Amino acid sequence: MTTLRNTLHDLSLTAPVPVDLAGARLAQLADLAITALVDEAMLTPKPGLVDMRGSGAHSDLSWLLMCRSAHALRPAFEAMAHAGATMTDLPALRQRIGAIGRAGEAQMMDATGGVNTHRGAIWALGLLVTAAAQGSADARTIAARAGALARLNDPAAPASTGNKGETARRIYCVGGARGQAEAAFPHVTDVALPMLHTARGRGEAENVAQLNALLAVMADLDDTCLLARGGPAALAAAQTGAQAVLAAGGVGTGVGRAALRELDADLLARGLSPGGAADLLAATLLLDRLARRDQRTTEQLQATEAQHGTTAF
C-alpha cells in the first residue's frame, strides 16, 4: 500500500501547481468523483446491480465494498486533477494519467482484496476529472476535453488487458468504455444528463431522477458487461426492459415501478449486470455536481455584488 501511495505521489507532484488552482479546488474534484461513485453504489433499486438491497447479479460485491473501493481511489483522482491543472502537453498528460490510473487500479484491488469494483469508472471519471481540472464546469466542454485525451495513444498501456469487457468489445464490434470516452461520452451528455434534468423538472425525487437516467442509458447503450455475461440476447433483454420502464412513465409511476421490478427479476435470473451503464451514471452524477457547484458559486458572487453595489456600473 505504501509503495502505491508513493507512486501516486510521485506521478502527481512532479510539476508545481499554480496558486489559483492549488489545494482545495483540486481536492474538491477528487471528492466529487468519490461522491459520484458512492451515490451510484447506494442508489436503490437498480436492476441487476449492487445497491442497498444486496449484491445484484454479483457474488463478490456489496455496496459497502463499492464504497470502500471508491474512497481508495481518492489519491488517484486527486493526482489526475493535479496533472490536468498543470500539464499543457496533451500527449504527455495522457501518459501521465494512464500511469496514475494503473497505480490507482492496483490500489483499488488492494483495498477490495482483489475484486474489480471500479476499473471502468477509473477510466471514465479519471478522464473527466483531468478535463475538469483544466478550468470549465460545462459538461460538454469537459466531455469534449476528456474525449480528446482518450483518443491519444498511451505507449505504456498494455496492448490487451484481457478483461471481459474488452473481449466483448472485440467479439461484438462495439465501442465499449473506450469508444464511449473517445466519442466524448455521448450517453452522458445526450442521454443521461437530459433525462436527469427532465425528471427533476417534473418534480420527481432525486432518487427517481437518477434511476430514470440510469434506465435511459441502459435502453440504448451497447453495454459490454451485459455482452460479456450473456451475448446479444442479454443486451437485448436489458435494453427492452429499460425501454419498457421508461415507456410506462419511468420509476416515478406505479406502472413504471412494476416494470422496473420485472426488469430486475429478469436480470437477476439471467445473472446479468449492466455495469457499463452504472459507470456512465457515475460520470453523469460527477458532471451534474460540477455544473451545480459552478451555478451556486455564480449565484453567490452575484448576491455579493448586489449587496455591495458592485454591479451598478
RANORKA-V995835 format. One record per residue. N is the residue number from 1. RES is the residue in one letter. OMEGA is omega in degrees with one decimal (* if undefined). D_LAST is the distance of its C-alpha to the last C-alpha in Angstrom with 2 decimals. Layout:
n={N;N}
res={RES;RES}
omega={OMEGA;OMEGA}
d_last={D_LAST;D_LAST}
This chain:
n={1;2;3;4;5;6;7;8;9;10;11;12;13;14;15;16;17;18;19;20;21;22;23;24;25;26;27;28;29;30;31;32;33;34;35;36;37;38;39;40;41;42;43;44;45;46;47;48;49;50;51;52;53;54;55;56;57;58;59;60;61;62;63;64;65;66;67;68;69;70;71;72;73;74;75;76;77;78;79;80;81;82;83;84;85;86;87;88;89;90;91;92;93;94;95;96;97;98;99;100;101;102;103;104;105;106;107;108;109;110;111;112;113;114;115;116;117;118;119;120;121;122;123;124;125;126;127;128;129;130;131;132;133;134;135;136;137;138;139;140;141;142;143;144;145;146;147;148;149;150;151;152;153;154;155;156;157;158;159;160;161;162;163;164;165;166;167;168;169;170;171;172;173;174;175;176;177;178;179;180;181;182;183;184;185;186;187;188;189;190;191;192;193;194;195;196;197;198;199;200;201;202;203;204;205;206;207;208;209;210;211;212;213;214;215;216;217;218;219;220;221;222;223;224;225;226;227;228;229;230;231;232;233;234;235;236;237;238;239;240;241;242;243;244;245;246;247;248;249;250;251;252;253;254;255;256;257;258;259;260;261;262;263;264;265;266;267;268;269;270;271;272;273;274;275;276;277;278;279;280;281;282;283;284;285;286;287;288;289;290;291;292;293;294;295;296;297;298;299;300;301;302;303;304;305;306;307;308;309;310;311;312;313}
res={M;T;T;L;R;N;T;L;H;D;L;S;L;T;A;P;V;P;V;D;L;A;G;A;R;L;A;Q;L;A;D;L;A;I;T;A;L;V;D;E;A;M;L;T;P;K;P;G;L;V;D;M;R;G;S;G;A;H;S;D;L;S;W;L;L;M;C;R;S;A;H;A;L;R;P;A;F;E;A;M;A;H;A;G;A;T;M;T;D;L;P;A;L;R;Q;R;I;G;A;I;G;R;A;G;E;A;Q;M;M;D;A;T;G;G;V;N;T;H;R;G;A;I;W;A;L;G;L;L;V;T;A;A;A;Q;G;S;A;D;A;R;T;I;A;A;R;A;G;A;L;A;R;L;N;D;P;A;A;P;A;S;T;G;N;K;G;E;T;A;R;R;I;Y;C;V;G;G;A;R;G;Q;A;E;A;A;F;P;H;V;T;D;V;A;L;P;M;L;H;T;A;R;G;R;G;E;A;E;N;V;A;Q;L;N;A;L;L;A;V;M;A;D;L;D;D;T;C;L;L;A;R;G;G;P;A;A;L;A;A;A;Q;T;G;A;Q;A;V;L;A;A;G;G;V;G;T;G;V;G;R;A;A;L;R;E;L;D;A;D;L;L;A;R;G;L;S;P;G;G;A;A;D;L;L;A;A;T;L;L;L;D;R;L;A;R;R;D;Q;R;T;T;E;Q;L;Q;A;T;E;A;Q;H;G;T;T;A;F}
omega={-179.7;179.6;-180.0;178.8;177.8;178.7;179.3;179.4;-179.3;-177.2;-172.6;-168.5;179.8;178.0;179.2;179.7;177.6;-174.7;-174.4;178.2;-172.3;165.5;-167.7;-176.2;-179.2;175.8;179.8;176.2;177.6;179.1;179.8;177.1;178.9;178.8;178.8;179.5;179.5;178.5;177.6;-178.3;-174.1;177.5;-173.5;1.5;178.4;-176.7;175.4;-173.2;173.1;173.6;-175.8;179.3;-174.8;-171.2;179.9;-179.1;-178.3;176.3;-173.4;-176.1;171.7;179.8;179.3;177.4;178.2;179.2;177.0;178.1;-179.0;-178.5;177.3;-177.7;-175.9;178.8;179.8;-179.7;178.3;176.9;177.1;177.4;177.1;-179.8;-179.5;-177.6;-170.9;-174.2;178.9;177.0;-172.2;176.7;178.0;177.4;178.7;178.9;-179.3;-177.5;173.8;178.2;177.5;-179.9;179.2;175.8;177.5;177.3;177.9;177.9;175.3;-178.7;177.1;-178.0;-175.1;-178.2;176.5;-179.8;177.5;-179.5;-168.6;-178.6;179.8;-179.6;176.3;179.4;-174.6;-176.8;176.4;176.8;-177.2;176.7;178.2;-179.3;-179.7;-180.0;-179.7;166.3;-178.0;174.6;179.7;-173.5;-177.6;177.7;178.7;-179.1;179.1;177.5;178.1;178.1;178.4;176.9;-177.9;-178.1;178.9;-180.0;172.1;-175.4;-177.7;-179.1;177.6;-179.6;178.6;177.9;-178.8;-179.1;-172.2;179.6;178.7;178.1;179.0;178.7;-178.6;-177.0;-172.8;175.1;176.0;-174.4;-177.8;-178.5;179.9;179.9;178.5;179.7;-178.1;177.9;178.9;171.9;-178.5;179.7;172.7;-173.6;-173.7;-175.5;-171.9;-179.4;176.3;178.4;178.3;-179.0;179.1;-179.5;176.7;179.1;176.8;-179.9;-178.9;179.9;-177.6;178.3;179.2;-179.6;-179.8;176.8;177.8;176.6;176.9;-178.8;178.1;176.2;180.0;-175.1;-172.6;-173.4;170.3;-171.6;-177.5;174.8;177.0;179.3;-179.5;-177.2;-174.0;177.3;-177.3;179.8;178.4;178.9;-179.3;-179.9;-179.7;-179.9;-179.8;179.2;178.5;177.7;180.0;178.2;-178.6;179.0;178.7;179.1;179.2;-174.4;-179.7;178.5;178.6;178.9;178.6;178.7;177.0;177.9;177.2;178.0;178.0;179.0;179.8;-179.9;-180.0;-179.8;178.8;178.9;179.9;-176.6;-174.2;179.2;-179.3;-174.9;177.7;177.6;178.6;177.6;-179.6;173.3;177.5;177.2;177.8;-178.9;176.9;-179.0;178.3;179.5;177.7;-179.6;-179.4;175.9;180.0;178.9;178.2;179.2;178.8;-179.5;178.7;178.1;179.4;178.8;178.7;178.7;-179.9;-178.7;-176.1;176.0;-176.0;179.0;-175.5;179.9;*}
d_last={56.53;55.80;56.38;53.97;51.24;51.88;51.68;48.28;47.06;48.39;46.90;43.39;42.90;44.32;40.90;38.22;35.22;31.78;30.10;27.10;29.60;32.29;33.91;32.37;30.63;33.85;35.99;33.92;34.61;38.30;38.05;36.48;39.33;41.90;40.39;40.57;44.22;45.12;43.48;45.41;48.63;48.29;47.25;50.24;52.24;51.94;54.82;57.13;54.69;54.64;52.90;53.43;56.68;58.41;58.81;58.70;60.87;60.91;63.68;62.01;58.50;56.92;53.39;53.91;54.95;51.94;49.63;51.53;51.21;47.46;46.93;49.27;46.93;43.93;44.78;45.09;41.75;39.99;41.88;40.74;37.11;37.59;39.22;36.50;33.80;35.76;37.88;36.81;40.37;40.77;44.61;44.77;42.28;44.45;47.50;45.84;44.72;48.12;49.82;47.57;48.27;52.01;51.93;49.93;52.48;55.25;53.48;53.14;56.85;57.69;55.74;57.38;60.89;60.84;59.28;56.73;53.94;50.79;51.78;49.87;46.82;46.74;46.49;43.85;41.59;42.15;40.80;37.77;37.00;37.36;35.03;32.41;32.46;31.15;27.64;27.03;27.44;27.99;31.63;32.56;31.07;32.96;36.09;36.01;35.80;38.58;40.64;40.36;41.66;44.42;45.69;46.28;49.75;50.57;53.86;54.58;54.42;57.87;59.16;59.94;59.15;61.91;59.89;60.64;57.32;57.71;61.30;60.30;57.61;60.27;63.00;60.97;58.71;55.40;52.15;52.12;49.52;49.36;48.86;46.16;44.19;44.82;43.52;40.22;41.30;41.34;42.96;40.01;37.12;38.95;41.26;40.62;36.83;36.77;39.67;38.03;34.88;37.06;39.22;36.35;34.97;38.39;38.07;40.77;41.24;39.94;43.56;44.32;41.25;42.24;45.87;44.98;42.95;46.03;48.30;46.17;46.61;50.30;50.87;50.05;50.27;53.40;53.61;55.94;56.68;58.27;59.99;61.41;62.87;64.24;63.61;62.33;63.92;61.89;58.64;59.51;60.34;57.04;55.00;56.98;56.70;52.93;52.62;54.80;52.57;49.47;51.44;52.40;48.79;48.15;48.79;47.14;50.13;53.68;55.15;52.68;53.60;57.25;56.71;54.94;57.97;60.25;58.28;58.30;62.04;62.73;60.83;62.50;65.91;65.34;63.90;60.62;57.21;54.08;52.75;50.71;48.75;48.24;46.76;44.32;43.35;42.54;40.43;38.67;37.97;36.56;34.09;33.17;32.51;30.36;28.16;27.99;27.18;24.28;23.01;23.37;21.49;18.52;18.65;18.95;15.91;13.83;15.57;14.93;11.15;11.37;13.91;12.14;8.76;7.23;5.47;3.79;0.00}
